[in-house]
């Protein structure tokens, strides 16, 4: 025996023919274990599968619609009559009145919708219920008078027509001759109510306009009186000239102020400069002061005398020496003249500084006087401007008030005119006796029945499909079970052959689609790996009657036809079946060999060429212990030396533990699922149990697959039989 790799991992390469594939097929399909999803192909298959049910529902509901329409038309037909109202568009002068006084929009779609809503109000229906012709009808007398308004409301339909000014007032009752009377009564009632309401609103509007005109005329008188007062108080005749003169005077004063301000700044700057030079003893260094001194005649004369005294002193010194009496006299004279120059210089400087201070004081006085004058003139100009602005405002208010009074006067005249001429709603077409019933109609009821049947049929189809979690198609095996699909076995009811026992289909009808299915399974098994790693195979399923024995028997037969020496071992100690299928079986079998009552080779019988059977034998009390015994492992090792293929027919793995015990002793496990019976949960649980038992699952076979009308299986069967017919024809 060879060690089994972990589930889902490929077997390591084995020595065999060149190009032989690995033992295990890939087990993970795209998408893995996902939630259930329906592809377009799945939907088409579901519809094909349930098409007869959908058709039955369609026919059933269509018949109900036809019969119901017939009975309805015979015993309780409904007739409709329609009156047409036309809504007047508010005139331009009336639009503001409608919007302000009623809250109704003047936009035509909203206006139509508002009128339609007002028609079904109780005021309109109460007015209609007072109509004499309506009260004489048998329809109005069938119920209590107190319920008449409610019955009118239930039977009434009001429909504004888009892009028109029309409103359709429809009434539908069971009396053909009276329906027009009822519809006209409602339409006429609304016309009267809308006219009365419109007149009342117009009277209120006229009264309000008159009051507004009176109030605005009083306001106009007040405005004119205010204008006269302003003119008298401000001498309006020369108001413009006075304003211009004052403005010019203000401009002149501002220019003088600027000039004096500039002079003041210059003089102040000079004074500050003189004061700083005086503090520093540098007055005579200032050019301005030197110019003032030079301009003084007394100062210039003293300077001349000083210059002459200096010249005379120099002459005496050169002539007589520094000690001569004349030199002393000249020096005394020079000192005297120099003192006079200094005194004159002081006097001139003080006079100049005093003149600057006086000039500053005069400029300050002038500036202060100009400021006062400017302030007075500005006040006069401001007052003149205020008077002018007030007069302009009053004149504007006078003009606006006059225009408003004129507009209100026109609106008042228009409102008085409309009171006599205009009605908001007109009855432009009276309802007439209908020629045919409105309900029921076959044109609506029959298609409705068809659609209802389709909806119910499709809904029930989807519901059944959703709640049905069984495996239905081959693609469910790799997609939901994460197992390779070795093949599928068709349901015998879909075949043309009458196969009495599908467990021996390969013997009785080898050329049937069942035979081809098992040949396909044999081929998939052969090419799934080398023979050395798939010689002992166990066939199991989740539940009883899933087709384990059918697969075991037919697979053994088809393998024996290929030349392989095959041994079928009935390892189902609970319900053995192989000894009943093949003639020549004895009562002894596998259980006898495992308890050493006989040699297993002596218990085998030949069921056909290359096909041998080892029955289960007597049912033991401890089947699991026997299958897990050393004798069982020895038996398998010995059998492998004599047979090419050994197939074990085991029990259901979710019912008994025998398959889990045997799974770890064989090369591979083949799981059989029955389509439409095993659910995904059951199949996944069976797979998980085998994995936990250290089984190497070779793949799965889907048994009992049904062919749907129009499906690919049905087409394959038809093609198979057609092809077989051509083969049987003589060439």
Secondary structure, DSSP 8 states (H G I E B T S, - for coil): ------TTS-----S-STT---SS-----TT-S------HHHHHHHHHHTHHHHHHHHHHHHHHHHHHHHHHHHHS-BEEEEEEEEE----HHHHHHHHHHH----SHHHHHHHHHHHHTSHHHHHHHHT-HHHHHSHHHHSS-GGGHHHHHHHHEEEEE-TTSSEEEEEEEES-TTTHHHHHHHHHHHHHHHHHHHHHHHHHHHHHHHHHHHHHHHHHHHHHHHHHHHHHHHHTGGGHHHHHHHHHHHHHHHHHHHHHHHHHHHHHHHHHHHHHHHHHHT-GGG-HHHHHHHHH-HHHHHHHHHHHHHHHHHHHHHHHH-TTSHHHHHHHHHHHHHHHHHHHHHHHHHHHHHHHHHHHHHHHHHHHHHHHHHHHHHHHHHHHHHHHHHHHHHHHHHHHHHHHHHHHHHHHHHHHHHHHHH--SEEEEE-----SS--B--HHHHHHHHHHHHHHHHHHHHHHHHHH--B--STHHIIIII---EEEEEE-GGGSSS--S-GGGHHHH-TTSHHHHHHHHHHHHHHTTS-GGGSSEEEEEESSTTSSHHHHHHHHHHHHHHTT--EEEEE--SSS--HHHHSTT--S--HHHHHTTSS-HHHH-EEEETTEEEE---S--S-HHHHHTSHHHHHHHHHHHTT-SEEEEEEEETTT-SHHHHHHTTSSEEEEEEETTTSBHHHHHHHHHHHHHTT--EEEEEEEEE---TTSHHHHHHHHHHHHHHHHHS--
